[in-house]
Amino acid sequence: MAPKASKKAAAGAAGAGEKKAAKTAKAVKGSVARNARKVRTNVHFFRPKTLIKKRDPKYPRRSVESRERMDKYRIIQCP
């Protein structure tokens, strides 16, 4: 058989119940706040602007840089 609960444990449980009841009574007395729905005054929906990050490539997309076509010799060749 299980041991019977002591008087102190029973009193502690009743005290907790009273606190809970007082808290509920306080909540019942107060008014209930309801959030108002946002009124849309515009017929067009604009998607919100999001973060645009700068490009930060991990590697170059071209293996070799482009070579300069005109140099001092080409100027003489094609005046």
Order of alpha helices (4+ residues) and beta strands (2+ residues): alpha-alpha
